[in-house]
Amino acid sequence: MEEQGYIEVKIDGLIGNKPIKPIDIDIAEIKEIISDVETFLYPKRGDKVERPHISYKLEEGSARNLFYLPISGVLLFNGLSGEINNRGNIDFLDSKRAEVIDKFQRNAKEKNLEITFYSSSNPKPLLKINQETQFFKIAATHIETEFVLYGKVNEEGGNNPNFHLLTKEYGKLVISASEQQLLEGEKRLFKIYGVRAKGKQNLIDGKPFDLKLIDYITYNPNYDEHKLDLLIERASVIWNTIPNVDSWLNELRGGTNG
């Protein structure tokens, strides 16, 4: 059997004018601390399913949340906590672990608490979180994705080959491209085109940036009326085979509450 140890999340603060005691910690808070520590150690669903046995005890000395587990878990806790302390930020953590520390930091700020991490393998504090620390998760400002954009090609060329696309939704967008992409096919300058491009999208205003061309899409605003009539005619034959169209549509939508 693997050697056992413990990790500790100690909470110091005041309730009124008196130091926090275990009796002051509500069961909902205890449940949340237990869940957060489990996520900090084992953030993935598969990790949680296969994690080792962990037992819990709440002790005096302000409020000492003790977790007993195999020494490998203790060492993992030591390494993560020590790295946070050394770096002074949580930018390197995966999203779920960062959310746990961010939550501890916000509680410390809002309730004037000091939350200290200890373990059985190190008598000194591994990490302290209080009103002075800034272990906040930095919100993402953009995502990387693929776009389909339509607009007028306004400029082409440059030392770093690119073209400008004047769009209705976002205004002027600069899209990088290879020389071959700019030269092949017909001349596109001052014509309306669609493009597929990969790049980043600002999460605040939705505007794409750092765009790179994948390929062009010929812009055709006209539809074929004959093809549309044909599709309607074909669909009508299928509709006629349905006894009660309203009931069928309602079923597709998930019933009366869908």
C-alpha positions, 0 to 999 in steps of 0.5 A, a space after each residue: 500500500 502506498 504511503 499516506 499523507 495529508 494536505 491542508 487548506 486552513 482558513 483564518 478570519 473573523 466572525 464578528 470580533 472572534 476568530 473563525 472556528 470549525 463550528 462557523 463553517 456551514 455544511 454547504 461551504 464544507 461541501 464546496 471546499 471538498 469539491 474544489 480540492 478534489 478538482 484541484 488535484 484531479 480536474 478531469 472527469 476520468 481522473 476523478 473516477 480513478 482517483 485514490 481514496 481520500 478522507 476528510 476531517 475538519 479540525 480546530 485551529 481556525 478552520 483546518 480542512 484536512 484531506 488524507 490521501 496517498 503521498 503521490 497526491 500530496 506531492 502533486 499538491 505541493 508541486 502545484 501550490 509551490 509553482 503558484 507561489 513562485 510565479 505569483 500567478 495562475 496563468 500556467 494552470 489549466 482552466 479548472 484548476 485556475 477556477 479553484 484558485 480564483 474562487 479561493 482568491 475571491 472569497 479571501 477578498 470578499 470576506 477578509 480571509 487568509 487561506 493557507 495551503 500546507 501538507 504533511 511533507 512540508 512544515 512551511 506554508 506552501 501558498 497563502 491567499 489573502 486580500 493582498 494576493 492577486 491569484 485571479 484567473 485572467 478571462 480569455 479575450 479572444 478565441 481562434 476559429 474559422 470564418 466565412 466573410 463577404 465583402 469587397 476586395 479593396 487592396 492587395 499586395 504589400 511586403 507581407 502579402 495581404 488584401 483588405 476586405 470591406 465588410 458590412 458587419 466588421 468594416 475593413 478586415 486585413 487578411 494575409 495570403 500567399 502571393 500564389 493565392 493573390 495571383 491565381 485565378 481572376 482579378 478580384 480587386 474591387 469585386 465582391 467575394 466571399 472568403 474562408 479564413 482562419 483567425 481570432 475573434 474578439 470576445 467583446 465586440 466579435 470582430 475577427 483579427 489576425 486573419 489568414 486566407 484559406 480560400 475564396 468563395 465566388 459571391 453569387 447573390 442571385 438564386 435560381 428560381 427554377 431550382 427553387 420551384 422544383 424543390 418546393 414541388 418535391 417537398 409538397 409531395 412529401 408533405 402530402 403523405 403526412 396525415 397531420 402536419 401540425 402534430 408532426 411538427 409539434 413532435 419534432 419540436 419536442 411536444 407542447 413544451 418544446 
